[in-house]
Amino acid sequence: MSGQPGTNAMSNRLADQTSPYLQQHADNPVDWYPWGEEALARARDENKPILLSVGYSACHWCHVMAHESFEDPQVAALMNRHFVNIKVDREERPDLDQIYQLAHQMLSQRTGGWPLTMFLTPEGTPFFGGTYFPKEQRYSLPGFSQVLEHIARVYREHPEEIGKQNEALLATFDSMQPGAPVHHSELSAEPLAAALRHLKTSIDSRYGGFGGAPKFPHPAELEFCLRRSAATGDGAAQRIATYTLERMALGGIYDQLGGGFARYSVDAEWMIPHFEKMLYDNGPLLRLCADAWCATRNPLFARVAEETTAWVMREMQSPEGGYYSSLDADSEHEEGKFYVWTPDEVRTLVSPEEYDVLESHYGLDGPPNFENSHWHLHVIRPPPADAAPLLASGRRKLFEAREKRVRPGRDEKVLVSWNALMIAGMARAAAVFGRADWLASAKKALAFIRRTMWQGGRLLATYKDGRAHLNAYLDDHAFLLAALLELIQADFDADALAFAEDLAEALLERFEDKDQGGFFFTSHDHEKLIHRPKPGYENATPSGNGVAAFALQRLHFLTGESRYALAAERTLAQFHSELAERPGGHASLLAALEEHQVPTRTVIVRGPKDEVERWRRELAGRYAPQTMVIAVSGEPGGLPPVLAKPAGRGTSAWVCEGTVCLAPIDRLDALIEQVSKPEKIQ
């Protein structure tokens, strides 16, 4: 129970939440509620508007607004007098974040972001919103206290206008669902070519990436370009992906000392990041590094993969096994302070010979690039070949010194969807580079999820401090299913395949739109909200519908279960008109469409363990994105008939294109020759 509104002595209702972001606001003088019936009922009973504030713990401007306004007793008194105040962690409640970000865009005609500040009727329908509001008027923005007084007055004096606006908003939400599905015979490959044309016109040819500042990594689009290159021999498509990844890996968006990528770059050159590091970026980027290395053998991609996995295991994996969510942008209340340097600091830590190499490599002899006084490390010049040992020793000394600084905050909740993205990245990289330690990390995370967040055949979304809760979403199920398929290819496990089937059944039972096809973001038994999205578009994370369709198609070829393939096809039919009209931003659905048009090639290898592993590793190191390799040694029980090929004394492989399998192949060179042939449309 909270104390008196507007007093600093109160402890509001956020103290017992699992979200570190909500806990950060537990001592605010604001009478905060978490989202739930208690807050909504109070708003209805008192006919008070709701002030909904959505953010996350690694968000710099969320911290700024909290310090300026939510910690201020006078501002809090206004909030408590006029509103029922609800604080939401967008990472735990992506359903709410999706809805109210869309509403903000419709009401303001501007893109959203965090912190998101929305004003709702007691029924939850928004009537005004914005993102960050300063305490006092600046940045061409009104002061937050002015906003509060104005919105409270509008709510009291203009209820009819608000009601009419709400009706129009809800009607717009209804119109945003995908249109009628096409007939399955109308599915075509044309959106693949159209999407690639779109990416070729939007690529930044100088610095890589798409568009200008701020610049985001877009790993799904880059992976799509790699896939198109492999399918068509289009070298320009490969160049989009590999050049962008090179520029990021050499830029400041990549942590040159500790590994891992920041969320985005504030400039077009990838030089200065917004310093927060998110698990959901680094899982797909790790996978992209492994695939780009397979396609090019560029040693830079192998190094970045190694450094990123080291960072994940060192800083982002809990002792229990799950991966933490994010690292903050700030330390000691300053953005980027943990990461930046001055030349004098560097000089005191390394030898003169090491400094000479570091100075040239990172541009320490040039002007400062961070707030006119510090240098954020990014590669300016490659080191001479004979200077590599000095560069390595200098980097190591800087890293060791940096480890003694005050660290950025870490959000230690475990989210299934983000863990699944990292499990998939770790498993793929482990398969490509033959790293048992990376594979063990991925398996440890999966075991944690199964132990704590898969309860009675239901998946829960979030975990912290011994407590798992909240209905899991589409992304949790789809991403975890896709991650299991990567793990099965890195090291076959019949139990993991059985779990994949359980997840697929939950996906079909709880999320599928049986009438129109595709999957809703929330389950059929989720709480009723003002909108139930069925998203196909890529955001910061892949599209749940795209990943679900992709994974279900592949699972069909491993199990022979036709319902999985039919659900995937119905999803593609539901979104095909959208893909045809706006192919950009749908990379996951396009990958699923690609494997619908040219069915997945499955290679099943059977034989003694050491030989099977050698064959698997050889195949994993070749970039063949539409090929699954299932390497099964010994005589495991419970294999579906599709995989239960006869195991003789030697090693044999079966190459299946779609549902048609060739005769067994008993020589590795002959197998490589066969899988190197272009796949045929059936």
Summary of the structure (lengths in Angstrom):
residues: 682
radius of gyration: 25.9
end to end distance: 64.1
largest distance: 84.1
contacts: 2396
relative contact order: 0.08
helix: 49%
strand: 14%
